[in-house]
Amino acid sequence: DCEERWGGRLTVAIAGDESLDLPGYLAVSTGGTPTGIAIGIETTEGKHQPINVPGESYRYYKGETVISMAAYLQAEPRALQNREMVAGSFFAIGQFTLNYN
C-alpha cells in the first residue's frame, strides 16, 4: 500500500560507463571528438555522487519530492598533465535508479 510508504527514504544510483582515469566519473562516448574529460555528478550541497554505487539517501513525501543534482566536466589528470585534452561535441549515457526503502 503506497499510503503507508509516504515519508520513507530512497537512494539514488547512477549507472554508466566509468572513466578509467577518474573512477566514479561518467566516461564520455568514445564516438565523440573530445578526449581527456569525464562527467562528474554532484548533489546541490556539492557532494560528489559516484556512478555505479548507491548514493545519498533522501526522504520522500506525499506530493512532489524534488532531488536536484548537477553535472560538470572534469579533466582527467593524465590528459591535463600531458596537455592531451581535445575540445568538441560529446555525449554520455547514465541511468538513474531510485530505490525506495
MOFENWO-V371913 format. One record per run of one state. SS is the DSSP state (~ for helix, > for strand, _ for the rest). FROM is the first residue (numbers start at 1). TO is the last residue. Records with the same first field share a line. If there is no record, write none. Layout:
# MOFENWO-V371913
SS->FROM-TO + FROM-TO
This chain:
# MOFENWO-V371913
_->1-1 + 6-8 + 17-17 + 19-25 + 28-34 + 36-36 + 44-47 + 49-53 + 60-68 + 76-76 + 82-85 + 87-93 + 101-101
~->2-5 + 77-81
>->9-16 + 18-18 + 26-27 + 35-35 + 37-43 + 48-48 + 54-59 + 69-75 + 86-86 + 94-100
